[in-house]
Amino acid sequence: MMAIERHSGPIRAGTGVPWDHVNQFILLHSINIKHGIHAIDIKHGDGQRFDATLSAYLDVMDKAVGNLESDWRAYSAYIGVCNIIGLHQYGLKGDLLGGTQIPLPHSKRLAYRILNVALQRVCGPNVLLHLHVWLVFISCAVRLGTAMRQLEVGFPWEALVNMLNSVLIRKPGHVISGERGFPRGPYRQPLPEDYCLRGFGWAREYFPVGWFGVVQWEGGNGRLWRSRLWGTYVLNAYFGLPLRLHM
């Protein structure tokens, strides 16, 4: 619960963020946490409330991710991290990536439906931070078969493949090779969402040694290249199929 409060703080503090939208997101996790603590399914009144709130949230979110003047991009990394924390049942049930079998139906529904809406904006610059956070997590889970077997059902694979094939393009003359998914050269600097991921066990091996000793850099090319590289890894490792590249 403390992790959700910490990572939802920037969402609440964001300027221009509709408060009803923020409250809906926090309410969804509150219902999920409540039932996670007592190890019972969401049903009856809470189930109806969860469904109605999620539907309302997705309607507002769909408009926000398509609006370049909205603040959704600024806090989308926090949304992704909060939803991943939800997949771990907020630490109440053991270690998902360590092989613990954790009931995930509502956590997956919340996380995957939000991710799916984001992925529909194939050319939308607002969604790349959210995508990057998810690719880091899924690339870790793919390496751990037990965890991936719990996560794979319901994941928006088709939307992810469409996004990667349509947006994450290798352009002639660009160097995209690098250590563990990191580009070399002028783009080899931290992105804002890196600081959001720092400290999570599943992201521990993602960052090179000394990564946070350089100045934060805000830009799109480094994020695009890293997402493309990790997206390629996920598709190769999970499906055994390469990402189709448009040259």
ChimeraX commands (.cxc) that place a marker at each C-alpha (Angstrom):
marker #1 position 0.00,0.00,0.00 radius 0.5
marker #1 position 2.87,2.36,0.79 radius 0.5
marker #1 position 4.31,1.72,-2.68 radius 0.5
marker #1 position 1.01,2.66,-4.32 radius 0.5
marker #1 position 0.77,5.81,-2.21 radius 0.5
marker #1 position 4.33,6.78,-3.10 radius 0.5
marker #1 position 3.91,6.24,-6.83 radius 0.5
marker #1 position 0.42,7.73,-7.05 radius 0.5
marker #1 position 1.67,10.93,-5.40 radius 0.5
marker #1 position 2.99,12.41,-8.67 radius 0.5
marker #1 position -0.32,11.50,-10.33 radius 0.5
marker #1 position -2.29,13.44,-7.70 radius 0.5
marker #1 position 0.13,16.35,-7.88 radius 0.5
marker #1 position 0.13,16.67,-11.67 radius 0.5
marker #1 position -1.15,19.97,-12.99 radius 0.5
marker #1 position -4.14,19.77,-15.29 radius 0.5
marker #1 position -5.02,16.20,-14.25 radius 0.5
marker #1 position -8.78,15.80,-13.68 radius 0.5
marker #1 position -9.32,14.89,-10.05 radius 0.5
marker #1 position -12.17,12.50,-10.84 radius 0.5
marker #1 position -9.81,10.62,-13.16 radius 0.5
marker #1 position -7.12,10.42,-10.46 radius 0.5
marker #1 position -9.63,9.34,-7.82 radius 0.5
marker #1 position -10.98,6.62,-10.11 radius 0.5
marker #1 position -7.48,5.17,-10.53 radius 0.5
marker #1 position -6.82,5.19,-6.78 radius 0.5
marker #1 position -10.26,3.69,-6.06 radius 0.5
marker #1 position -9.59,0.79,-8.44 radius 0.5
marker #1 position -6.41,-0.08,-6.59 radius 0.5
marker #1 position -8.10,0.41,-3.22 radius 0.5
marker #1 position -10.75,-2.19,-4.09 radius 0.5
marker #1 position -8.06,-4.54,-5.36 radius 0.5
marker #1 position -5.93,-4.08,-2.23 radius 0.5
marker #1 position -8.94,-4.65,0.05 radius 0.5
marker #1 position -9.73,-8.00,-1.50 radius 0.5
marker #1 position -6.08,-8.95,-1.78 radius 0.5
marker #1 position -5.63,-8.55,1.98 radius 0.5
marker #1 position -8.57,-10.86,2.72 radius 0.5
marker #1 position -7.75,-13.26,-0.14 radius 0.5
marker #1 position -11.25,-13.14,-1.60 radius 0.5
marker #1 position -12.55,-12.41,-5.07 radius 0.5
marker #1 position -14.05,-9.05,-5.93 radius 0.5
marker #1 position -17.78,-9.66,-6.19 radius 0.5
marker #1 position -21.24,-8.29,-5.48 radius 0.5
marker #1 position -21.19,-4.57,-4.68 radius 0.5
marker #1 position -17.45,-4.13,-4.97 radius 0.5
marker #1 position -17.41,-6.02,-8.25 radius 0.5
marker #1 position -20.01,-3.72,-9.77 radius 0.5
marker #1 position -18.19,-0.70,-8.40 radius 0.5
marker #1 position -14.90,-1.95,-9.83 radius 0.5
marker #1 position -16.43,-2.54,-13.28 radius 0.5
marker #1 position -18.17,0.84,-13.40 radius 0.5
marker #1 position -15.11,2.72,-12.18 radius 0.5
marker #1 position -12.78,0.98,-14.63 radius 0.5
marker #1 position -15.13,1.71,-17.52 radius 0.5
marker #1 position -15.35,5.39,-16.58 radius 0.5
marker #1 position -11.58,5.61,-16.11 radius 0.5
marker #1 position -10.86,4.09,-19.53 radius 0.5
marker #1 position -13.26,6.50,-21.25 radius 0.5
marker #1 position -11.46,9.50,-19.78 radius 0.5
marker #1 position -8.04,7.96,-20.36 radius 0.5
marker #1 position -8.76,7.29,-24.04 radius 0.5
marker #1 position -9.40,10.99,-24.58 radius 0.5
marker #1 position -6.36,12.01,-22.52 radius 0.5
marker #1 position -3.80,9.85,-24.35 radius 0.5
marker #1 position -4.93,11.29,-27.66 radius 0.5
marker #1 position -4.65,14.89,-26.47 radius 0.5
marker #1 position -1.14,16.30,-26.83 radius 0.5
marker #1 position -1.99,19.05,-24.33 radius 0.5
marker #1 position -2.99,16.63,-21.58 radius 0.5
marker #1 position -0.69,15.63,-18.72 radius 0.5
marker #1 position -1.22,11.90,-19.22 radius 0.5
marker #1 position 2.28,11.48,-20.66 radius 0.5
marker #1 position 3.85,13.07,-17.58 radius 0.5
marker #1 position 2.38,10.58,-15.13 radius 0.5
marker #1 position 1.93,7.54,-17.41 radius 0.5
marker #1 position 5.10,5.89,-16.07 radius 0.5
marker #1 position 3.70,6.07,-12.52 radius 0.5
marker #1 position 0.44,4.51,-13.73 radius 0.5
marker #1 position 2.39,1.65,-15.29 radius 0.5
marker #1 position 4.42,1.06,-12.12 radius 0.5
marker #1 position 1.32,1.15,-9.88 radius 0.5
marker #1 position -0.36,-1.44,-12.09 radius 0.5
marker #1 position 2.73,-3.67,-12.01 radius 0.5
marker #1 position 2.74,-3.39,-8.21 radius 0.5
marker #1 position -0.88,-4.55,-8.41 radius 0.5
marker #1 position 0.20,-7.63,-10.38 radius 0.5
marker #1 position 2.45,-8.46,-7.43 radius 0.5
marker #1 position -0.65,-8.13,-5.21 radius 0.5
marker #1 position 1.12,-5.25,-3.45 radius 0.5
marker #1 position 3.62,-7.63,-1.87 radius 0.5
marker #1 position 0.91,-9.38,0.17 radius 0.5
marker #1 position 1.17,-12.81,-1.44 radius 0.5
marker #1 position 4.86,-13.43,-1.97 radius 0.5
marker #1 position 7.15,-12.87,-4.93 radius 0.5
marker #1 position 5.45,-13.18,-8.33 radius 0.5
marker #1 position 8.74,-13.21,-10.24 radius 0.5
marker #1 position 10.18,-15.60,-7.69 radius 0.5
marker #1 position 7.63,-18.25,-8.64 radius 0.5
marker #1 position 4.84,-17.69,-6.10 radius 0.5
marker #1 position 1.43,-18.55,-7.54 radius 0.5
marker #1 position -0.64,-15.41,-7.05 radius 0.5
marker #1 position -4.32,-14.96,-8.02 radius 0.5
marker #1 position -4.33,-12.10,-10.52 radius 0.5
marker #1 position -7.69,-11.79,-12.33 radius 0.5
marker #1 position -8.59,-8.25,-11.31 radius 0.5
marker #1 position -5.03,-6.96,-11.14 radius 0.5
marker #1 position -4.47,-8.21,-14.69 radius 0.5
marker #1 position -7.74,-6.79,-15.90 radius 0.5
marker #1 position -6.92,-3.35,-14.49 radius 0.5
marker #1 position -3.34,-3.30,-15.76 radius 0.5
marker #1 position -3.91,-4.88,-19.17 radius 0.5
marker #1 position -6.97,-2.87,-20.13 radius 0.5
marker #1 position -5.15,0.38,-19.36 radius 0.5
marker #1 position -2.12,-0.82,-21.33 radius 0.5
marker #1 position -4.33,-1.90,-24.23 radius 0.5
marker #1 position -5.94,1.54,-24.48 radius 0.5
marker #1 position -2.48,3.13,-24.51 radius 0.5
marker #1 position -1.25,0.77,-27.22 radius 0.5
marker #1 position -4.15,1.70,-29.51 radius 0.5
marker #1 position -2.49,5.12,-29.94 radius 0.5
marker #1 position 0.07,3.68,-32.31 radius 0.5
marker #1 position 1.56,7.02,-33.29 radius 0.5
marker #1 position 0.86,8.76,-30.01 radius 0.5
marker #1 position 3.88,10.33,-28.27 radius 0.5
marker #1 position 1.93,10.30,-25.00 radius 0.5
marker #1 position 2.23,6.53,-24.56 radius 0.5
marker #1 position 5.95,5.78,-24.99 radius 0.5
marker #1 position 6.83,6.23,-21.29 radius 0.5
marker #1 position 4.07,3.80,-20.33 radius 0.5
marker #1 position 5.23,1.35,-22.99 radius 0.5
marker #1 position 8.86,1.57,-21.86 radius 0.5
marker #1 position 7.96,0.72,-18.24 radius 0.5
marker #1 position 6.00,-2.33,-19.37 radius 0.5
marker #1 position 8.72,-3.57,-21.69 radius 0.5
marker #1 position 11.26,-3.48,-18.87 radius 0.5
marker #1 position 8.94,-5.53,-16.65 radius 0.5
marker #1 position 7.83,-8.04,-19.30 radius 0.5
marker #1 position 11.41,-8.57,-20.51 radius 0.5
marker #1 position 12.25,-9.59,-16.93 radius 0.5
marker #1 position 9.20,-11.86,-16.64 radius 0.5
marker #1 position 9.93,-13.56,-19.98 radius 0.5
marker #1 position 13.24,-14.76,-18.57 radius 0.5
marker #1 position 11.33,-16.41,-15.71 radius 0.5
marker #1 position 8.97,-18.98,-17.20 radius 0.5
marker #1 position 6.85,-19.50,-14.07 radius 0.5
marker #1 position 6.06,-15.80,-13.77 radius 0.5
marker #1 position 5.27,-15.45,-17.46 radius 0.5
marker #1 position 2.82,-18.34,-17.36 radius 0.5
marker #1 position 0.82,-16.38,-14.80 radius 0.5
marker #1 position 1.01,-13.13,-16.75 radius 0.5
marker #1 position 0.59,-14.24,-20.37 radius 0.5
marker #1 position -3.16,-14.94,-20.48 radius 0.5
marker #1 position -5.04,-11.75,-21.23 radius 0.5
marker #1 position -1.95,-9.68,-22.02 radius 0.5
marker #1 position -2.58,-7.41,-25.07 radius 0.5
marker #1 position 0.01,-9.14,-27.26 radius 0.5
marker #1 position -1.60,-8.21,-30.56 radius 0.5
marker #1 position -1.75,-4.53,-29.66 radius 0.5
marker #1 position 1.89,-4.65,-28.49 radius 0.5
marker #1 position 3.09,-6.26,-31.74 radius 0.5
marker #1 position 1.15,-3.69,-33.79 radius 0.5
marker #1 position 2.68,-0.85,-31.80 radius 0.5
marker #1 position 6.22,-2.15,-32.17 radius 0.5
marker #1 position 5.84,-2.84,-35.88 radius 0.5
marker #1 position 4.29,0.54,-36.59 radius 0.5
marker #1 position 6.29,2.91,-34.41 radius 0.5
marker #1 position 9.59,1.48,-33.22 radius 0.5
marker #1 position 11.40,1.69,-36.52 radius 0.5
marker #1 position 15.11,1.40,-37.24 radius 0.5
marker #1 position 16.11,4.39,-39.33 radius 0.5
marker #1 position 19.09,4.29,-41.72 radius 0.5
marker #1 position 22.28,5.58,-40.14 radius 0.5
marker #1 position 21.10,5.22,-36.53 radius 0.5
marker #1 position 23.19,3.11,-34.18 radius 0.5
marker #1 position 20.81,0.98,-32.12 radius 0.5
marker #1 position 23.21,-1.53,-30.59 radius 0.5
marker #1 position 24.14,-1.13,-26.95 radius 0.5
marker #1 position 24.66,-2.81,-23.61 radius 0.5
marker #1 position 21.53,-4.56,-22.32 radius 0.5
marker #1 position 19.14,-2.46,-24.37 radius 0.5
marker #1 position 20.85,0.89,-23.90 radius 0.5
marker #1 position 21.95,3.01,-26.88 radius 0.5
marker #1 position 25.49,4.22,-27.21 radius 0.5
marker #1 position 26.60,7.77,-27.86 radius 0.5
marker #1 position 24.72,10.99,-27.01 radius 0.5
marker #1 position 21.52,9.16,-26.01 radius 0.5
marker #1 position 23.21,7.01,-23.37 radius 0.5
marker #1 position 21.75,8.99,-20.47 radius 0.5
marker #1 position 18.89,8.39,-17.99 radius 0.5
marker #1 position 15.30,9.09,-18.94 radius 0.5
marker #1 position 12.77,10.43,-16.40 radius 0.5
marker #1 position 10.99,7.07,-16.03 radius 0.5
marker #1 position 14.30,5.42,-15.09 radius 0.5
marker #1 position 14.05,7.14,-11.72 radius 0.5
marker #1 position 10.54,5.74,-11.32 radius 0.5
marker #1 position 11.83,2.20,-11.92 radius 0.5
marker #1 position 14.96,2.54,-9.79 radius 0.5
marker #1 position 14.89,0.37,-6.68 radius 0.5
marker #1 position 12.45,-2.32,-7.86 radius 0.5
marker #1 position 13.87,-5.82,-7.67 radius 0.5
marker #1 position 12.66,-6.71,-11.15 radius 0.5
marker #1 position 14.49,-3.68,-12.61 radius 0.5
marker #1 position 17.72,-4.20,-10.66 radius 0.5
marker #1 position 19.68,-5.75,-13.53 radius 0.5
marker #1 position 18.22,-3.47,-16.17 radius 0.5
marker #1 position 20.43,-0.45,-15.51 radius 0.5
marker #1 position 24.19,-0.49,-16.24 radius 0.5
marker #1 position 26.58,0.21,-13.38 radius 0.5
marker #1 position 26.81,3.92,-12.62 radius 0.5
marker #1 position 23.74,4.72,-14.70 radius 0.5
marker #1 position 22.35,7.30,-12.29 radius 0.5
marker #1 position 25.63,9.15,-11.97 radius 0.5
marker #1 position 24.98,11.16,-15.12 radius 0.5
marker #1 position 22.67,14.10,-15.72 radius 0.5
marker #1 position 19.02,13.30,-16.46 radius 0.5
marker #1 position 18.16,13.72,-20.11 radius 0.5
marker #1 position 14.66,14.29,-21.41 radius 0.5
marker #1 position 14.21,13.19,-24.98 radius 0.5
marker #1 position 12.47,10.73,-27.26 radius 0.5
marker #1 position 15.17,8.97,-29.29 radius 0.5
marker #1 position 16.79,7.15,-26.37 radius 0.5
marker #1 position 13.38,5.93,-25.18 radius 0.5
marker #1 position 12.41,4.88,-28.70 radius 0.5
marker #1 position 15.60,2.90,-29.23 radius 0.5
marker #1 position 15.48,1.21,-25.83 radius 0.5
marker #1 position 11.83,0.28,-26.29 radius 0.5
marker #1 position 12.52,-1.13,-29.71 radius 0.5
marker #1 position 15.41,-3.24,-28.45 radius 0.5
marker #1 position 13.50,-4.60,-25.46 radius 0.5
marker #1 position 10.40,-5.10,-27.60 radius 0.5
marker #1 position 12.45,-7.16,-30.03 radius 0.5
marker #1 position 13.83,-9.20,-27.13 radius 0.5
marker #1 position 10.35,-9.90,-25.71 radius 0.5
marker #1 position 8.92,-11.00,-29.06 radius 0.5
marker #1 position 11.93,-13.18,-29.86 radius 0.5
marker #1 position 12.03,-14.76,-26.40 radius 0.5
marker #1 position 8.29,-15.29,-26.00 radius 0.5
marker #1 position 7.09,-16.06,-29.52 radius 0.5
marker #1 position 10.34,-17.08,-31.20 radius 0.5
marker #1 position 9.49,-14.54,-33.88 radius 0.5
marker #1 position 11.56,-11.50,-34.87 radius 0.5
marker #1 position 10.11,-8.02,-34.97 radius 0.5
marker #1 position 9.32,-7.01,-38.55 radius 0.5
marker #1 position 11.44,-4.01,-39.39 radius 0.5
marker #1 position 10.42,-1.38,-41.92 radius 0.5
marker #1 position 13.59,-0.03,-43.46 radius 0.5
marker link #1:1,2 radius 0.2
marker link #1:2,3 radius 0.2
marker link #1:3,4 radius 0.2
marker link #1:4,5 radius 0.2
marker link #1:5,6 radius 0.2
marker link #1:6,7 radius 0.2
marker link #1:7,8 radius 0.2
marker link #1:8,9 radius 0.2
marker link #1:9,10 radius 0.2
marker link #1:10,11 radius 0.2
marker link #1:11,12 radius 0.2
marker link #1:12,13 radius 0.2
marker link #1:13,14 radius 0.2
marker link #1:14,15 radius 0.2
marker link #1:15,16 radius 0.2
marker link #1:16,17 radius 0.2
marker link #1:17,18 radius 0.2
marker link #1:18,19 radius 0.2
marker link #1:19,20 radius 0.2
marker link #1:20,21 radius 0.2
marker link #1:21,22 radius 0.2
marker link #1:22,23 radius 0.2
marker link #1:23,24 radius 0.2
marker link #1:24,25 radius 0.2
marker link #1:25,26 radius 0.2
marker link #1:26,27 radius 0.2
marker link #1:27,28 radius 0.2
marker link #1:28,29 radius 0.2
marker link #1:29,30 radius 0.2
marker link #1:30,31 radius 0.2
marker link #1:31,32 radius 0.2
marker link #1:32,33 radius 0.2
marker link #1:33,34 radius 0.2
marker link #1:34,35 radius 0.2
marker link #1:35,36 radius 0.2
marker link #1:36,37 radius 0.2
marker link #1:37,38 radius 0.2
marker link #1:38,39 radius 0.2
marker link #1:39,40 radius 0.2
marker link #1:40,41 radius 0.2
marker link #1:41,42 radius 0.2
marker link #1:42,43 radius 0.2
marker link #1:43,44 radius 0.2
marker link #1:44,45 radius 0.2
marker link #1:45,46 radius 0.2
marker link #1:46,47 radius 0.2
marker link #1:47,48 radius 0.2
marker link #1:48,49 radius 0.2
marker link #1:49,50 radius 0.2
marker link #1:50,51 radius 0.2
marker link #1:51,52 radius 0.2
marker link #1:52,53 radius 0.2
marker link #1:53,54 radius 0.2
marker link #1:54,55 radius 0.2
marker link #1:55,56 radius 0.2
marker link #1:56,57 radius 0.2
marker link #1:57,58 radius 0.2
marker link #1:58,59 radius 0.2
marker link #1:59,60 radius 0.2
marker link #1:60,61 radius 0.2
marker link #1:61,62 radius 0.2
marker link #1:62,63 radius 0.2
marker link #1:63,64 radius 0.2
marker link #1:64,65 radius 0.2
marker link #1:65,66 radius 0.2
marker link #1:66,67 radius 0.2
marker link #1:67,68 radius 0.2
marker link #1:68,69 radius 0.2
marker link #1:69,70 radius 0.2
marker link #1:70,71 radius 0.2
marker link #1:71,72 radius 0.2
marker link #1:72,73 radius 0.2
marker link #1:73,74 radius 0.2
marker link #1:74,75 radius 0.2
marker link #1:75,76 radius 0.2
marker link #1:76,77 radius 0.2
marker link #1:77,78 radius 0.2
marker link #1:78,79 radius 0.2
marker link #1:79,80 radius 0.2
marker link #1:80,81 radius 0.2
marker link #1:81,82 radius 0.2
marker link #1:82,83 radius 0.2
marker link #1:83,84 radius 0.2
marker link #1:84,85 radius 0.2
marker link #1:85,86 radius 0.2
marker link #1:86,87 radius 0.2
marker link #1:87,88 radius 0.2
marker link #1:88,89 radius 0.2
marker link #1:89,90 radius 0.2
marker link #1:90,91 radius 0.2
marker link #1:91,92 radius 0.2
marker link #1:92,93 radius 0.2
marker link #1:93,94 radius 0.2
marker link #1:94,95 radius 0.2
marker link #1:95,96 radius 0.2
marker link #1:96,97 radius 0.2
marker link #1:97,98 radius 0.2
marker link #1:98,99 radius 0.2
marker link #1:99,100 radius 0.2
marker link #1:100,101 radius 0.2
marker link #1:101,102 radius 0.2
marker link #1:102,103 radius 0.2
marker link #1:103,104 radius 0.2
marker link #1:104,105 radius 0.2
marker link #1:105,106 radius 0.2
marker link #1:106,107 radius 0.2
marker link #1:107,108 radius 0.2
marker link #1:108,109 radius 0.2
marker link #1:109,110 radius 0.2
marker link #1:110,111 radius 0.2
marker link #1:111,112 radius 0.2
marker link #1:112,113 radius 0.2
marker link #1:113,114 radius 0.2
marker link #1:114,115 radius 0.2
marker link #1:115,116 radius 0.2
marker link #1:116,117 radius 0.2
marker link #1:117,118 radius 0.2
marker link #1:118,119 radius 0.2
marker link #1:119,120 radius 0.2
marker link #1:120,121 radius 0.2
marker link #1:121,122 radius 0.2
marker link #1:122,123 radius 0.2
marker link #1:123,124 radius 0.2
marker link #1:124,125 radius 0.2
marker link #1:125,126 radius 0.2
marker link #1:126,127 radius 0.2
marker link #1:127,128 radius 0.2
marker link #1:128,129 radius 0.2
marker link #1:129,130 radius 0.2
marker link #1:130,131 radius 0.2
marker link #1:131,132 radius 0.2
marker link #1:132,133 radius 0.2
marker link #1:133,134 radius 0.2
marker link #1:134,135 radius 0.2
marker link #1:135,136 radius 0.2
marker link #1:136,137 radius 0.2
marker link #1:137,138 radius 0.2
marker link #1:138,139 radius 0.2
marker link #1:139,140 radius 0.2
marker link #1:140,141 radius 0.2
marker link #1:141,142 radius 0.2
marker link #1:142,143 radius 0.2
marker link #1:143,144 radius 0.2
marker link #1:144,145 radius 0.2
marker link #1:145,146 radius 0.2
marker link #1:146,147 radius 0.2
marker link #1:147,148 radius 0.2
marker link #1:148,149 radius 0.2
marker link #1:149,150 radius 0.2
marker link #1:150,151 radius 0.2
marker link #1:151,152 radius 0.2
marker link #1:152,153 radius 0.2
marker link #1:153,154 radius 0.2
marker link #1:154,155 radius 0.2
marker link #1:155,156 radius 0.2
marker link #1:156,157 radius 0.2
marker link #1:157,158 radius 0.2
marker link #1:158,159 radius 0.2
marker link #1:159,160 radius 0.2
marker link #1:160,161 radius 0.2
marker link #1:161,162 radius 0.2
marker link #1:162,163 radius 0.2
marker link #1:163,164 radius 0.2
marker link #1:164,165 radius 0.2
marker link #1:165,166 radius 0.2
marker link #1:166,167 radius 0.2
marker link #1:167,168 radius 0.2
marker link #1:168,169 radius 0.2
marker link #1:169,170 radius 0.2
marker link #1:170,171 radius 0.2
marker link #1:171,172 radius 0.2
marker link #1:172,173 radius 0.2
marker link #1:173,174 radius 0.2
marker link #1:174,175 radius 0.2
marker link #1:175,176 radius 0.2
marker link #1:176,177 radius 0.2
marker link #1:177,178 radius 0.2
marker link #1:178,179 radius 0.2
marker link #1:179,180 radius 0.2
marker link #1:180,181 radius 0.2
marker link #1:181,182 radius 0.2
marker link #1:182,183 radius 0.2
marker link #1:183,184 radius 0.2
marker link #1:184,185 radius 0.2
marker link #1:185,186 radius 0.2
marker link #1:186,187 radius 0.2
marker link #1:187,188 radius 0.2
marker link #1:188,189 radius 0.2
marker link #1:189,190 radius 0.2
marker link #1:190,191 radius 0.2
marker link #1:191,192 radius 0.2
marker link #1:192,193 radius 0.2
marker link #1:193,194 radius 0.2
marker link #1:194,195 radius 0.2
marker link #1:195,196 radius 0.2
marker link #1:196,197 radius 0.2
marker link #1:197,198 radius 0.2
marker link #1:198,199 radius 0.2
marker link #1:199,200 radius 0.2
marker link #1:200,201 radius 0.2
marker link #1:201,202 radius 0.2
marker link #1:202,203 radius 0.2
marker link #1:203,204 radius 0.2
marker link #1:204,205 radius 0.2
marker link #1:205,206 radius 0.2
marker link #1:206,207 radius 0.2
marker link #1:207,208 radius 0.2
marker link #1:208,209 radius 0.2
marker link #1:209,210 radius 0.2
marker link #1:210,211 radius 0.2
marker link #1:211,212 radius 0.2
marker link #1:212,213 radius 0.2
marker link #1:213,214 radius 0.2
marker link #1:214,215 radius 0.2
marker link #1:215,216 radius 0.2
marker link #1:216,217 radius 0.2
marker link #1:217,218 radius 0.2
marker link #1:218,219 radius 0.2
marker link #1:219,220 radius 0.2
marker link #1:220,221 radius 0.2
marker link #1:221,222 radius 0.2
marker link #1:222,223 radius 0.2
marker link #1:223,224 radius 0.2
marker link #1:224,225 radius 0.2
marker link #1:225,226 radius 0.2
marker link #1:226,227 radius 0.2
marker link #1:227,228 radius 0.2
marker link #1:228,229 radius 0.2
marker link #1:229,230 radius 0.2
marker link #1:230,231 radius 0.2
marker link #1:231,232 radius 0.2
marker link #1:232,233 radius 0.2
marker link #1:233,234 radius 0.2
marker link #1:234,235 radius 0.2
marker link #1:235,236 radius 0.2
marker link #1:236,237 radius 0.2
marker link #1:237,238 radius 0.2
marker link #1:238,239 radius 0.2
marker link #1:239,240 radius 0.2
marker link #1:240,241 radius 0.2
marker link #1:241,242 radius 0.2
marker link #1:242,243 radius 0.2
marker link #1:243,244 radius 0.2
marker link #1:244,245 radius 0.2
marker link #1:245,246 radius 0.2
marker link #1:246,247 radius 0.2
view
